[in-house]
Every structure is written in structure tokens, then in C-alpha cells.
Amino acid sequence: MLNPQLLDILCCPTSKVPLRLLRADELAAVNHALAQQAGDGSTPPAWEAGLVTRDRRTLYRIDAGIPVLLVDAALAVADIARFPEA
């Protein structure tokens, strides 16, 4: 997964809030929501891993071990139905 030293310095590019890895239940909620949002019958690729800001507002995916910290690719936690509580 991610190098722990890298995880210690990663933060949201807009809010500068530190990030943490998504737990398994949080990742499952994200993947479920993405599958539900696909209105054309196609299934978007499932996230293999992800990051969430410590204030639990923004989600970023991790592709092949690389954090994708692009604002346009981020998801809002508020848009994820049944996102687990802290």
C-alpha cells in the first residue's frame, strides 16, 4: 500500500487537511455508491484503495499505489450514501 512516511505528509490539496487511508467499510460504501451512480448501465471501476480527509469531507482514490490528489477527481463524503460513521 502506501509508505507510512508518505501518508504522514499527505494532505488535501485544497483544504490542507491531513489524509488517512479508507477503512474497508468506508471503501465498500464508496464502491457501492459509484456503482449506483452509473445510470447508463455501465459499472465504473471500483476503487482498490482510497484516502479521506481527517475532517471526513473529501475522498481521493489510490490507483496502483499512487494517490490521485486531483480536485476534479475527488468525491465529497456527503455524496456517498451510507458512508460509515467515524
N, C-alpha and C positions, 0 to 999 in steps of 0.2 A: 504494500500500500504506500502511503506517504512516509517519507522520512520524518521522524518526530521533530527534528530540528527545523525542518521546513514548516511543519504545522505550527510551531511556536511563533513564527514570524508572519504567517499569512493573515491578511485582513481583507475585509470588503473594500473594493476599490473606491466606492462612493462614500460610505459612512465611516470607514476606517475601524469598524468594529471587528475584533478578532473572530476567527472561524474555528469550528470544531468539526470532526467527522460526524456524518449522519449515523445514527444507530440503525440497526436492522429494521425495527418497526417504522422508523421515520422514512427510510429508503423504500420500504414496501408501500407506504402511503403515497409517496411521490410517484412511484411507478404505476400505482393504481389510478391516480388522478390523471397522469399523462395518457394512459390507455382510454380513460373515459372521455377525455377531451378530443380524441381523434374522431371527428364527426364524419369523415369520408370512408370509414371502414378500415382504413389502414392503421396499423399499430406502430406508434413511434418507438424508436429503440429505447429499451429500458436502461435506466442508469445503473451502472455497475457499482458506483460509489458516489458520494457527494459530500458537500460541506454546507453547514448552516452557520449564520452569524450567531454569536452568543446571545444577542438580544432576540433571536428566533424570528427574524423578519425576512431574511433573504436566503435563498438556496442557490448553490452553484454545483454543477456536476463535475465529476472527475472522469476523464477519458484516458484509458490506458495508463493510469497512474499520474496523469498530468491534470492539475486543477485548471478548469476553464473559468477564469475570473473576468468574463466579459459581461458588462452590464446588460447588454441586449440578450444574452443567453441565460440570465438569472431568472429565477422564479420567486414569486412572493409567497411566503408561508401562508398568508391569508387566502390565497387562491387554491390551496391544497385542502380538499375536504377530508375531514377526519385525521388531520395531522396530529400525532400524539402529543400529549402534554409533556412538559419538562419533567 
